[in-house]
Amino acid sequence: MSSSSSSSSPLYLLVFYGSYREARAGIRLADYIVRNLSAQGHVVELVDAKAVGLPMLDKRYFEYEPGTAPKAMSDLADKIAAADGYVFVAGEYNWGMQPGLKNLVDHYFKEFWRRPAGIVSYSAGRLAGARSNSAWHATLTELGMAVIPNTITVGTISTALDEDAQPIGEGGAALDRSFPGFAEELVWWAEAVRMKRGG
Ligand SMILES: Cc1cc2nc3c(=O)[nH]c(=O)nc-3n(C[C@H](O)[C@H](O)[C@H](O)COP(=O)(O)O)c2cc1C
């Protein structure tokens, strides 16, 4: 799809994705979001929960004595705190969230405060992860994020994005149509928040 430049300096945006499955399909959507936000001139990083590899939740990050948290956990805390906004790529397992991403998110708290978040959901079926999308809305709000009103939903994901995360067919065309409005809203809020934070 065509890219457009942001009007001000680049934002630092994190794209979260959390399937641990070997044959995972949602990585295509995560890669699509990273690529298209990057094409607008932003600094965009994928946070792949499987690659980060946090343990099942015991202590939250703030419960560790300073300097004692696992390095992967503290490195990610720094990234979350430094970011201007987030995208959560949400798959759906049994009408709920994917546990790998929920486990990662639960480790953090104030690092997420007062930042905008956009939710992009998908599934193998036609409902496009709608139930997981709704569940994430409440969780991200509880963590102090401002969830933007725009969302992206991708049904039958393997018919919308190929293995190289390129849009295909009608589903891919619909994704390309929905991305610009989503990105514009996320960028608006991220720039507003950055101004307020003095960046
Ligand atoms: C344990 C499990 C539960 C699932 N439950 C749902 C579901 O409730 N709704 C749905 O639309 N798809 C469901 N699916 C199908 C997923 O949408 C599909 O496998 C998708 O590719 C999962 O994302 P991933 O490939 O990134 O792991 C489920 C898949 C798995 C493995």
The ligand as an SDF file (V2000), in Angstrom:
LIG
                    3D

 31 33  0  0  0  0  0  0  0  0999 V2000
   -6.5640  -23.1140   21.1140 C   0  0  0  0  0  0  0  0  0  0  0  0
   -7.2240  -22.4110   19.9600 C   0  0  0  0  0  0  0  0  0  0  0  0
   -8.4700  -21.8490   20.1360 C   0  0  0  0  0  0  0  0  0  0  0  0
   -9.0760  -21.1500   19.1010 C   0  0  0  0  0  0  0  0  0  0  0  0
  -10.2610  -20.5110   19.3300 N   0  0  0  0  0  0  0  0  0  0  0  0
  -10.7710  -19.6960   18.3910 C   0  0  0  0  0  0  0  0  0  0  0  0
  -11.8970  -18.8780   18.6750 C   0  0  0  0  0  0  0  0  0  0  0  0
  -12.4470  -18.8850   19.7380 O   0  0  0  0  0  0  0  0  0  0  0  0
  -12.3360  -18.0440   17.6920 N   0  0  0  0  0  0  0  0  0  0  0  0
  -11.7490  -17.9990   16.4610 C   0  0  0  0  0  0  0  0  0  0  0  0
  -12.1970  -17.2340   15.6150 O   0  0  0  0  0  0  0  0  0  0  0  0
  -10.6630  -18.7630   16.1600 N   0  0  0  0  0  0  0  0  0  0  0  0
  -10.1570  -19.5930   17.0980 C   0  0  0  0  0  0  0  0  0  0  0  0
   -9.0520  -20.3560   16.8220 N   0  0  0  0  0  0  0  0  0  0  0  0
   -8.4600  -20.3020   15.4880 C   0  0  0  0  0  0  0  0  0  0  0  0
   -7.4710  -19.1690   15.4240 C   0  0  0  0  0  0  0  0  0  0  0  0
   -8.1350  -17.9780   15.0730 O   0  0  0  0  0  0  0  0  0  0  0  0
   -6.3460  -19.4340   14.4130 C   0  0  0  0  0  0  0  0  0  0  0  0
   -5.7250  -20.6630   14.6970 O   0  0  0  0  0  0  0  0  0  0  0  0
   -5.3070  -18.3370   14.4110 C   0  0  0  0  0  0  0  0  0  0  0  0
   -4.4220  -18.5390   13.3410 O   0  0  0  0  0  0  0  0  0  0  0  0
   -4.5590  -18.2920   15.7530 C   0  0  0  0  0  0  0  0  0  0  0  0
   -3.5670  -17.2950   15.7600 O   0  0  0  0  0  0  0  0  0  0  0  0
   -2.0100  -17.6850   15.6040 P   0  0  0  0  0  0  0  0  0  0  0  0
   -1.9210  -18.5010   14.3290 O   0  0  0  0  0  0  0  0  0  0  0  0
   -1.3110  -16.3510   15.4690 O   0  0  0  0  0  0  0  0  0  0  0  0
   -1.6330  -18.4690   16.7970 O   0  0  0  0  0  0  0  0  0  0  0  0
   -8.4370  -21.0650   17.8440 C   0  0  0  0  0  0  0  0  0  0  0  0
   -7.1880  -21.6670   17.6660 C   0  0  0  0  0  0  0  0  0  0  0  0
   -6.5800  -22.3190   18.7170 C   0  0  0  0  0  0  0  0  0  0  0  0
   -5.1960  -22.9000   18.5240 C   0  0  0  0  0  0  0  0  0  0  0  0
  1  2  1  0
  2  3  1  0
  2 30  2  0
  3  4  2  0
  4  5  1  0
  4 28  1  0
  5  6  2  0
  6  7  1  0
  6 13  1  0
  7  8  2  0
  7  9  1  0
  9 10  1  0
 10 11  2  0
 10 12  1  0
 12 13  2  0
 13 14  1  0
 14 15  1  0
 14 28  1  0
 15 16  1  0
 16 17  1  0
 16 18  1  0
 18 19  1  0
 18 20  1  0
 20 21  1  0
 20 22  1  0
 22 23  1  0
 23 24  1  0
 24 25  2  0
 24 26  1  0
 24 27  1  0
 28 29  2  0
 29 30  1  0
 30 31  1  0
M  END
$$$$
